[in-house]
Amino acid sequence: MSRELKTLHVELGDKSYPIYIGSGLLSDKNYLHKHIHGKQVMIVTNTTVAPLYLQSVCELLDDYQVEITILADGEQYKTLDTVNTIFDALLGAKFDRSATLIALGGGVVGDMTGFAAASYQRGVNFIQIPTTLLSQVDSSVGGKTGVNHDLGKNMIGAFHQPKAVVIDIDTLDTLEQREFSAGMAEVIKYGLLGNADFLQDLEANMGGLMNRDVPLVIDAVYRSCEDKAIIVAEDEFEAGKRALLNLGHTFGHGIENTLGYGVYLHGEAVAVGMLMAAKLSQLEGHLTSDCVARVQDLLDQANLPCSISKEITESQLLEAMSLDKKAIDGNIRLVLLRRLGDAYLSQDYSANNLSQVVEEFVNNN
């Protein structure tokens, strides 16, 4: 049985679902069984996670027809070709529309499994079991699924909500420190974009969080998921407020796309992007230099990069940013900060200010 449990719900009418957060959840089959409606279950995981947690999940599913698909690990494999291997396995096992897919892994596994579930026979159920901090606080919640294209990140996909998200904090015990830090970037994001109280708590507790103090981590994951669940419930398809969740992401996706997926972890690129957004917000007359310093200090404490350390040009980064999904008629829309804890979406910023920020970061390697 789980030793600790917090539960919250993403309220989306008949698509509503629970998020279970706690320690020891993968030793209790009830969190999965109540959300599986047929007998066919496909577990999708990768070569890193499978040796660690696949057997534990399989033991919870001894009453089902279970098939397993193990993918290569890495952002560079988040492609249509990789998703096609999931389709091959589903069709080969003669899975029908009652099937449930289980995503066991980080954000790449979750995004591809969700996309496969959205597409297979025009939509089947799936469950998220995120095993990285980044996927626990961000990608596993909200129903965004998809793959990358050579010209842009997450440009091919669908909205497809899971039936449940099961977050076992114990899976973080095997997470490398660099990956843990990358996940912390998304946690910090929630404080910056709309929760100033949470931001202050992160500043006070970052040392304990980086030491993986279990109660602190559970609380941080819960509060991050809570903030995201509220926004998703208001704006499921990112027609408005949900776009604020992309703070730092337009810069970050541009960095990832230009340098190649995997050079920077997603959270690392987002961390740099959030600092770039903060500096642009300062030039736009919103944040003080002290506020920008607070952002940089918190990223430093989380062992996250605050600069672009690889060779990249201003024109390359701006071109990659122009391909972002939030761009309208070629205009780059950015999430900026009126103050810490208050974000807004804008395309009315000064182009000269944007150029100044990009130039500062690309020339700082």
Order of alpha helices (4+ residues) and beta strands (2+ residues): beta-beta-alpha-beta-alpha-beta-alpha-beta-alpha-beta-beta-beta-beta-alpha-alpha-alpha-alpha-alpha-alpha-alpha-beta-beta-alpha
